[in-house]
């Protein structure tokens, strides 16, 4: 299963710890993690995945693959800026959102409009059909929903 993990390009409070743990849990479930490939939540989840020998695909907004964080196994350079959010959403079977702001909200909205399951930990907005998780284990359980 390909799981998109979305969130802020910078981490605050315990968000980085949560992202790291979600990455570990997804790798333990043999999921391929897709994210925006940069810093913050994206780097923390990638680091978690790699700590359990999982696979990370980074979809970066620029044309230089070198802009990706060092934990990405594969990097897709889009040169599309925020439009890369569409690629992340459409390449993911399900999405987990961790905090975030406008970019994250746009990804959640696109995914929900496309009928995809979106699980959010500490979302900045509550959208219709968004599933809210209480902790990393709850987020992964609700995201995979028996589809491991």
Phi and psi in degrees as GROMACS dihedral restraints (atoms count N, CA, C in turn):
[ dihedral_restraints ]
;  ai    aj    ak    al  type     phi  dphi    fc
    3     4     5     6     1  -101.3    20    10
    4     5     6     7     1   119.5    20    10
    6     7     8     9     1  -113.6    20    10
    7     8     9    10     1   121.8    20    10
    9    10    11    12     1   -84.1    20    10
   10    11    12    13     1   130.4    20    10
   12    13    14    15     1  -118.0    20    10
   13    14    15    16     1   119.9    20    10
   15    16    17    18     1  -119.7    20    10
   16    17    18    19     1   154.0    20    10
   18    19    20    21     1   169.2    20    10
   19    20    21    22     1  -176.5    20    10
   21    22    23    24     1   -64.5    20    10
   22    23    24    25     1   149.7    20    10
   24    25    26    27     1   -75.6    20    10
   25    26    27    28     1    -2.6    20    10
   27    28    29    30     1  -136.6    20    10
   28    29    30    31     1   148.2    20    10
   30    31    32    33     1  -101.7    20    10
   31    32    33    34     1   145.5    20    10
   33    34    35    36     1  -137.5    20    10
   34    35    36    37     1   157.9    20    10
   36    37    38    39     1    42.5    20    10
   37    38    39    40     1  -127.3    20    10
   39    40    41    42     1   -92.6    20    10
   40    41    42    43     1     8.0    20    10
   42    43    44    45     1   -59.1    20    10
   43    44    45    46     1   -42.0    20    10
   45    46    47    48     1   -63.2    20    10
   46    47    48    49     1   -40.1    20    10
   48    49    50    51     1   -63.9    20    10
   49    50    51    52     1   -42.0    20    10
   51    52    53    54     1   -63.5    20    10
   52    53    54    55     1   -45.8    20    10
   54    55    56    57     1   -61.2    20    10
   55    56    57    58     1   -44.0    20    10
   57    58    59    60     1   -58.5    20    10
   58    59    60    61     1   -46.9    20    10
   60    61    62    63     1   -65.6    20    10
   61    62    63    64     1   -40.5    20    10
   63    64    65    66     1   -61.2    20    10
   64    65    66    67     1   -41.4    20    10
   66    67    68    69     1   -59.0    20    10
   67    68    69    70     1   -44.5    20    10
   69    70    71    72     1   -60.2    20    10
   70    71    72    73     1   -48.1    20    10
   72    73    74    75     1   -62.5    20    10
   73    74    75    76     1   -41.0    20    10
   75    76    77    78     1   -65.5    20    10
   76    77    78    79     1   -41.0    20    10
   78    79    80    81     1   -64.0    20    10
   79    80    81    82     1   -39.4    20    10
   81    82    83    84     1   -63.4    20    10
   82    83    84    85     1   -25.5    20    10
   84    85    86    87     1   -94.2    20    10
   85    86    87    88     1    10.7    20    10
   87    88    89    90     1    62.4    20    10
   88    89    90    91     1    31.1    20    10
   90    91    92    93     1   -87.5    20    10
   91    92    93    94     1   145.4    20    10
   93    94    95    96     1   -88.9    20    10
   94    95    96    97     1   129.2    20    10
   96    97    98    99     1  -100.4    20    10
   97    98    99   100     1   131.2    20    10
   99   100   101   102     1  -114.0    20    10
  100   101   102   103     1   133.5    20    10
  102   103   104   105     1  -151.4    20    10
  103   104   105   106     1  -175.1    20    10
  105   106   107   108     1   -77.0    20    10
  106   107   108   109     1    -2.3    20    10
  108   109   110   111     1    75.0    20    10
  109   110   111   112     1    -0.8    20    10
  111   112   113   114     1   -98.5    20    10
  112   113   114   115     1  -144.9    20    10
  114   115   116   117     1   -91.6    20    10
  115   116   117   118     1  -162.3    20    10
  117   118   119   120     1    62.3    20    10
  118   119   120   121     1  -131.0    20    10
  120   121   122   123     1   -58.0    20    10
  121   122   123   124     1   -40.3    20    10
  123   124   125   126     1   -61.5    20    10
  124   125   126   127     1   -43.8    20    10
  126   127   128   129     1   -70.7    20    10
  127   128   129   130     1   -40.3    20    10
  129   130   131   132     1   -63.6    20    10
  130   131   132   133     1   -44.2    20    10
  132   133   134   135     1   -67.1    20    10
  133   134   135   136     1   -38.5    20    10
  135   136   137   138     1   -62.7    20    10
  136   137   138   139     1   -41.5    20    10
  138   139   140   141     1   -62.2    20    10
  139   140   141   142     1   -40.7    20    10
  141   142   143   144     1   -63.1    20    10
  142   143   144   145     1   -43.5    20    10
  144   145   146   147     1   -60.4    20    10
  145   146   147   148     1   -47.8    20    10
  147   148   149   150     1   -66.7    20    10
  148   149   150   151     1   -28.6    20    10
  150   151   152   153     1   -65.9    20    10
  151   152   153   154     1   -16.2    20    10
  153   154   155   156     1  -117.3    20    10
  154   155   156   157     1    20.0    20    10
  156   157   158   159     1    61.0    20    10
  157   158   159   160     1    32.6    20    10
  159   160   161   162     1   -87.6    20    10
  160   161   162   163     1  -175.8    20    10
  162   163   164   165     1  -115.0    20    10
  163   164   165   166     1   134.2    20    10
  165   166   167   168     1  -124.1    20    10
  166   167   168   169     1   131.9    20    10
  168   169   170   171     1  -113.4    20    10
  169   170   171   172     1   121.3    20    10
  171   172   173   174     1  -102.3    20    10
  172   173   174   175     1   127.6    20    10
  174   175   176   177     1  -106.2    20    10
  175   176   177   178     1    95.3    20    10
  177   178   179   180     1   -87.9    20    10
  178   179   180   181     1   150.8    20    10
  180   181   182   183     1   -75.8    20    10
  181   182   183   184     1   -21.2    20    10
  183   184   185   186     1   -97.4    20    10
  184   185   186   187     1  -171.5    20    10
  186   187   188   189     1   -98.3    20    10
  187   188   189   190     1    -1.4    20    10
  189   190   191   192     1  -105.8    20    10
  190   191   192   193     1   114.5    20    10
  192   193   194   195     1   -62.8    20    10
  193   194   195   196     1   -22.3    20    10
  195   196   197   198     1   -67.0    20    10
  196   197   198   199     1   -13.5    20    10
  198   199   200   201     1   -74.9    20    10
  199   200   201   202     1   -11.6    20    10
  201   202   203   204     1   -70.5    20    10
  202   203   204   205     1   153.2    20    10
  204   205   206   207     1   -69.5    20    10
  205   206   207   208     1   157.9    20    10
  207   208   209   210     1   -70.8    20    10
  208   209   210   211     1    -4.7    20    10
  210   211   212   213     1   -94.8    20    10
  211   212   213   214     1    -1.4    20    10
  213   214   215   216     1   -79.5    20    10
  214   215   216   217     1   130.1    20    10
  216   217   218   219     1   -79.5    20    10
  217   218   219   220     1   -40.1    20    10
  219   220   221   222     1  -130.3    20    10
  220   221   222   223     1   140.3    20    10
  222   223   224   225     1  -127.1    20    10
  223   224   225   226     1   130.9    20    10
  225   226   227   228     1  -111.9    20    10
  226   227   228   229     1   114.2    20    10
  228   229   230   231     1   -90.2    20    10
  229   230   231   232     1   121.7    20    10
  231   232   233   234     1  -102.1    20    10
  232   233   234   235     1   -28.7    20    10
  234   235   236   237     1    53.3    20    10
  235   236   237   238     1    36.6    20    10
  237   238   239   240     1  -119.3    20    10
  238   239   240   241     1     1.6    20    10
  240   241   242   243     1    57.7    20    10
  241   242   243   244     1  -135.7    20    10
  243   244   245   246     1   -66.4    20    10
  244   245   246   247     1   -19.5    20    10
  246   247   248   249     1   -63.3    20    10
  247   248   249   250     1   -16.3    20    10
  249   250   251   252     1   -63.1    20    10
  250   251   252   253     1   -19.2    20    10
  252   253   254   255     1   -56.1    20    10
  253   254   255   256     1   -34.8    20    10
  255   256   257   258     1   -62.7    20    10
  256   257   258   259     1   -39.1    20    10
  258   259   260   261     1   -67.0    20    10
  259   260   261   262     1   -43.0    20    10
  261   262   263   264     1   -59.5    20    10
  262   263   264   265     1   -48.6    20    10
  264   265   266   267     1   -62.4    20    10
  265   266   267   268     1   -50.6    20    10
  267   268   269   270     1   -71.5    20    10
  268   269   270   271     1   -19.4    20    10
  270   271   272   273     1   -89.8    20    10
  271   272   273   274     1    -5.7    20    10
  273   274   275   276     1  -105.5    20    10
  274   275   276   277     1   141.4    20    10
  276   277   278   279     1   -77.3    20    10
  277   278   279   280     1   -33.2    20    10
  279   280   281   282     1  -151.8    20    10
  280   281   282   283     1   156.9    20    10
  282   283   284   285     1  -125.2    20    10
  283   284   285   286     1   144.4    20    10
  285   286   287   288     1  -117.7    20    10
  286   287   288   289     1   125.2    20    10
  288   289   290   291     1  -105.5    20    10
  289   290   291   292     1   135.7    20    10
  291   292   293   294     1  -125.9    20    10
  292   293   294   295     1   106.7    20    10
  294   295   296   297     1    59.0    20    10
  295   296   297   298     1  -136.4    20    10
  297   298   299   300     1    97.5    20    10
  298   299   300   301     1   174.2    20    10
  300   301   302   303     1  -136.6    20    10
  301   302   303   304     1  -136.7    20    10
  303   304   305   306     1   -57.2    20    10
  304   305   306   307     1   -46.1    20    10
  306   307   308   309     1   -62.6    20    10
  307   308   309   310     1   -43.0    20    10
  309   310   311   312     1   -65.5    20    10
  310   311   312   313     1   -41.9    20    10
  312   313   314   315     1   -61.1    20    10
  313   314   315   316     1   -41.3    20    10
  315   316   317   318     1   -63.5    20    10
  316   317   318   319     1   -41.0    20    10
  318   319   320   321     1   -64.2    20    10
  319   320   321   322     1   -42.9    20    10
  321   322   323   324     1   -61.5    20    10
  322   323   324   325     1   -45.4    20    10
  324   325   326   327     1   -63.2    20    10
  325   326   327   328     1   -43.6    20    10
  327   328   329   330     1   -62.1    20    10
  328   329   330   331     1   -46.7    20    10
  330   331   332   333     1   -61.9    20    10
  331   332   333   334     1   -45.1    20    10
  333   334   335   336     1   -64.4    20    10
  334   335   336   337     1   -40.6    20    10
  336   337   338   339     1   -61.1    20    10
  337   338   339   340     1   -33.9    20    10
  339   340   341   342     1   -82.0    20    10
  340   341   342   343     1     1.2    20    10
  342   343   344   345     1    81.6    20    10
  343   344   345   346     1    17.9    20    10
  345   346   347   348     1   -89.1    20    10
  346   347   348   349     1   152.0    20    10
  348   349   350   351     1   -75.6    20    10
  349   350   351   352     1   132.4    20    10
  351   352   353   354     1  -128.9    20    10
  352   353   354   355     1   121.9    20    10
  354   355   356   357     1  -110.5    20    10
  355   356   357   358     1   132.3    20    10
  357   358   359   360     1  -124.4    20    10
  358   359   360   361     1   133.7    20    10
  360   361   362   363     1  -104.4    20    10
  361   362   363   364     1   121.9    20    10
  363   364   365   366     1    52.3    20    10
  364   365   366   367     1    56.8    20    10
  366   367   368   369     1   -70.0    20    10
  367   368   369   370     1   148.9    20    10
  369   370   371   372     1   -81.3    20    10
  370   371   372   373     1   -18.0    20    10
  372   373   374   375     1  -141.7    20    10
  373   374   375   376     1   155.4    20    10
  375   376   377   378     1  -109.0    20    10
  376   377   378   379     1   114.4    20    10
  378   379   380   381     1  -100.0    20    10
  379   380   381   382     1   154.3    20    10
  381   382   383   384     1   -57.6    20    10
  382   383   384   385     1   134.1    20    10
  384   385   386   387     1    76.2    20    10
  385   386   387   388     1     1.3    20    10
  387   388   389   390     1   -70.6    20    10
  388   389   390   391     1   135.7    20    10
  390   391   392   393     1  -102.4    20    10
  391   392   393   394     1   122.3    20    10
  393   394   395   396     1   -96.1    20    10
  394   395   396   397     1   134.7    20    10
  396   397   398   399     1  -109.7    20    10
  397   398   399   400     1   149.5    20    10
  399   400   401   402     1   -90.7    20    10
  400   401   402   403     1   -25.4    20    10
  402   403   404   405     1  -159.2    20    10
  403   404   405   406     1   174.3    20    10
  405   406   407   408     1   -58.6    20    10
  406   407   408   409     1   -43.5    20    10
  408   409   410   411     1   -62.3    20    10
  409   410   411   412     1   -42.4    20    10
  411   412   413   414     1   -63.4    20    10
  412   413   414   415     1   -40.9    20    10
  414   415   416   417     1   -62.1    20    10
  415   416   417   418     1   -47.1    20    10
  417   418   419   420     1   -67.5    20    10
  418   419   420   421     1   -42.5    20    10
  420   421   422   423     1   -60.5    20    10
  421   422   423   424     1   -45.8    20    10
  423   424   425   426     1   -69.4    20    10
  424   425   426   427     1   -34.1    20    10
  426   427   428   429     1   -68.7    20    10
  427   428   429   430     1   -46.7    20    10
  429   430   431   432     1   -77.5    20    10
  430   431   432   433     1   -32.3    20    10
  432   433   434   435     1    41.6    20    10
  433   434   435   436     1    44.3    20    10
  435   436   437   438     1    84.0    20    10
  436   437   438   439     1     8.7    20    10
  438   439   440   441     1  -108.1    20    10
  439   440   441   442     1    40.5    20    10
